[in-house]
Amino acid sequence: MYDRILLPTDMSAGVDRAVEHAIDAAERYGAELHVLYVVDAEAYSSYPGDEYVHEFEGLESALEQAGEESVIAIAEQAEAAGIDTETVITHGVPHEEILKYIDEADIGLTVVGSKNRSDEYRRLLGSVAERVAQMSEQPVTVVKTPVEE
């Protein structure tokens, strides 16, 4: 049914359960698992001061390194289960990059993790998982993880 499954990760606690679901789905469908980490450009580019440029270049590099470690760890879990994987690091606005990747890589199913938060929290900040689920033209499974606030 699905040839390619996407698992976007942001290294948060909300992704842990999604990893299990994505690996299970890839096993069930004999699908390739794509693991994507988006370096959030807004996290390191929102500072206007030139005196701090070198520090934010360091922040970007640190985010890339953390993302690389995350996708590799997930890929190793999937490969241990006999699943072919592809790891990708991109830069940009997370939900936009995820949606773009879904289209470009012809992803059949996306599995996203989401922290189970209060309605007030969601109204104020929203959720990458919610945006992807609402805007994707392909099926999206949202795997919720309860968190304490």
C-alpha positions in Angstrom: 0.0 0.0 0.0 2.8 2.4 0.9 6.3 2.3 -0.8 7.8 5.2 1.2 7.0 6.4 4.7 8.2 9.6 6.2 9.1 10.2 9.8 10.0 13.8 10.5 11.9 14.3 13.8 12.6 17.2 16.0 14.3 15.2 18.8 11.5 15.9 21.2 9.9 13.4 23.6 6.8 13.5 21.3 8.7 11.7 18.6 9.6 8.5 20.6 6.3 6.8 20.1 6.1 7.9 16.5 9.4 6.1 15.8 7.8 2.8 16.9 4.7 3.4 14.8 6.8 4.4 11.7 9.0 1.3 11.9 6.0 -0.9 12.5 4.3 0.6 9.4 7.4 0.2 7.3 7.7 -3.5 8.3 4.0 -4.1 7.6 4.0 -2.5 4.2 7.6 -3.4 3.2 8.2 0.3 2.7 11.3 2.4 2.7 11.5 4.7 5.8 12.6 8.3 5.2 13.8 10.1 8.3 13.8 13.9 8.1 15.2 16.6 10.4 14.5 20.2 9.6 17.0 22.7 11.0 14.6 25.5 11.9 16.0 28.6 10.1 14.0 30.9 12.4 15.9 29.5 15.4 19.2 30.8 14.3 18.4 33.7 12.0 16.1 35.8 14.1 18.9 37.8 15.7 19.7 41.1 14.0 23.0 42.1 15.7 26.2 41.6 13.6 28.3 41.2 16.7 26.6 37.9 17.3 26.8 36.4 13.8 29.6 34.0 14.6 27.6 32.6 17.5 24.6 31.9 15.4 26.6 30.2 12.8 27.7 28.0 15.7 24.1 27.5 16.7 23.2 26.4 13.1 26.0 23.9 13.1 25.0 22.6 16.5 21.4 22.1 15.3 22.7 20.3 12.2 24.9 18.0 14.3 22.0 17.2 16.7 19.7 16.5 13.8 22.2 14.3 12.1 22.7 12.3 15.3 18.9 12.0 15.7 18.2 10.7 12.2 21.1 8.3 12.3 19.9 6.8 15.6 16.4 6.3 14.2 17.8 4.8 11.0 19.9 2.4 13.0 16.7 1.2 14.8 14.9 0.8 11.5 17.8 -1.0 9.8 18.0 -3.4 12.8 14.4 -4.3 12.0 15.4 -4.9 8.3 14.0 -1.7 6.9 15.7 0.3 4.2 16.1 3.9 5.3 17.1 7.3 3.9 18.1 10.1 6.2 17.7 13.8 5.2 18.6 17.1 6.8 17.1 20.3 5.4 16.9 23.9 6.5 13.8 26.1 6.6 10.4 26.4 8.3 9.7 22.9 9.6 6.1 22.3 8.4 6.9 23.8 5.0 10.0 21.7 4.5 8.1 18.5 5.6 5.3 19.2 3.1 7.8 19.9 0.3 9.6 16.7 1.1 6.4 14.7 1.0 5.8 15.9 -2.6 9.4 15.7 -3.8 10.1 12.2 -2.5 6.6 10.8 -3.4 5.9 9.9 0.2 2.8 7.7 0.7 2.4 8.0 4.5 3.8 10.4 7.0 4.0 9.5 10.7 4.5 12.6 13.0 4.9 12.7 16.7 3.0 15.3 18.8 3.0 16.2 22.4 -0.5 16.0 24.0 -0.8 19.7 25.2 -3.6 21.8 26.6 -5.9 23.7 24.3 -4.5 27.1 25.5 -1.0 26.0 24.5 -2.1 24.9 21.1 -4.1 28.1 20.5 -1.1 30.2 21.3 1.7 28.3 19.5 0.1 25.8 17.2 1.8 22.6 16.2 4.0 21.5 13.3 2.2 18.1 13.4 -1.2 19.8 13.1 -0.1 21.9 10.2 1.4 18.9 8.3 -1.8 16.9 9.0 -4.1 19.7 7.8 -2.0 20.7 4.7 -0.7 17.4 3.4 -2.5 15.8 0.4 -1.2 12.4 1.5 -2.2 10.4 4.6 -0.7 11.6 7.9 -0.7 9.6 11.1 -0.3 11.7 14.3 1.1 9.8 17.2 0.4 11.6 20.5 2.6 11.5 23.5 1.4 12.9 26.9 3.7 15.4 28.5 3.6 17.2 31.8 3.4 21.0 31.5 
